[in-house]
Amino acid sequence: MLYNFDEIIDRRHTGSLKWHYTDDTIALWVADMDFRAAQPILNTIERVLHHGVLGYTKPTEALHEAVINWHGSRYGLALDKQHILFSHGVIPSLALMLRIFTEVGDAVLVNDPIYTPFMTKVRDNGRRLILSPLTEAKGRYHLDLVDIEAKIVEHDVKLYLLCNPHNPGGRVWTADELEALLMICKKHDVAIMSDEIHQDLTLSGHNFIPFLSLATGYEHKVVSITSMTKAFNVAGIKGSMIFAKDEVLIQKISQQQRLSDEHDLNLFAYEVMASAYEQGGEWLAQALTYIEANIDLVCDFLEQHLPNIKVMRPEASYLIWLDCSAYGQDNQMFYDQLREAKVELSAGIQYGDEGHLKMRLNVACPKAVLMEGLNRIYLAFSEVI
């Protein structure tokens, strides 16, 4: 089936978080695609509704098999049924890992910049947030392994929250980088949670490696969290997974989930998850091709019209990290200029101090919408040139 990603679907006045601004604002911010979901997923929802009974539901053998086959065939991650725990979302899972691996007052290390909840959930749960800035070279972020180890020792870090692929920078960490990080964490007995929700959005020329596939002998300290919601544009249907391979750790996670009744998903989450992994591959492949063309479009447009904006081309996801520092020194000024031009991006400063004078741009939308947004960005920055 050939999908039409040029279709413009009006999401205003639908309760959409992304499009809740004024009617004439172009929304290129939150990580949410403007594409119609894969037809097999829509068919699945229609089938469930046609059945007519929307009662309590549990994960089926077919669902477990779909998850296992998807991750095994695409990423070489060997999973058994008992390694898979379901959760309402990756952020609730992140908060759960804080309770699993740390106590109130313990130090938790994250990189800067990073997806905002990595920082807020650490603080909200009474843990000490320790930041290790990423270094930038040749338009890519890199882990500063020397700084990471120094911070671990200095602050007695108990848990490292890894984002792979990285949000907002779009890096897909290599095997060498991940193995070096693992060696440091093993040396200092630091647990690792790897957020891998953008794994299925890895772009051509890059290879995503699940952290668990490297953690042999250290599985009691490693978990990964992921979901189909980002890749298949079904974020409004809450559902995610926690992968763990150590039996004692699995029991501990399960017990914590039962304490707050966080382990049961709704009927639609289970059904959509199975449908995505069983039948969504064709839609995803076409979506990634379209997204890469949009990334090219952004890079070419900015090179021609706003060449002083430094573009960090993503290796995964549909989010582009833009360094706008050549056009001014005030974060609020950039944001206000964009708002005035009726285009909404994500302000980089919300991702940590390293996001100073940066913006995050979402290209997962029809080309015509993206072009209108780019023209408005040009108008916004032309005011400060």
Secondary structure, 3 states (H helix, E strand, C coil): CCCCCCCCCCCCCCCCCCCCCCCCCEECCCCCCCCCCCHHHHHHHHHHHHHCCCCCCCCCHHHHHHHHHHHHHHHCCCCCHHHEEEECCHHHHHHHHHHHHCCCCCEEEEEECCCCHHHHHHHHCCCEEEEEECEEECCEEECCHHHHHHHHHHHCEEEEEEECCCCCCCCCCCHHHHHHHHHHHHHCCCEEEEECCCHHHECCCCCCCCHHHHCCCCHHHEEEEECCCCCCCCCCCCCEEEECCCHHHHHHHHHHHHHCCCCCCCHHHHHHHHHHHHHCHHHHHHHHHHHHHHHHHHHHHHHHHCCCCEEECCCECCEEEEECHHHCCCHHHHHHHHHHCCEECEEHHHHCHHHCCEEEEECCCCHHHHHHHHHHHHHHHHCCC
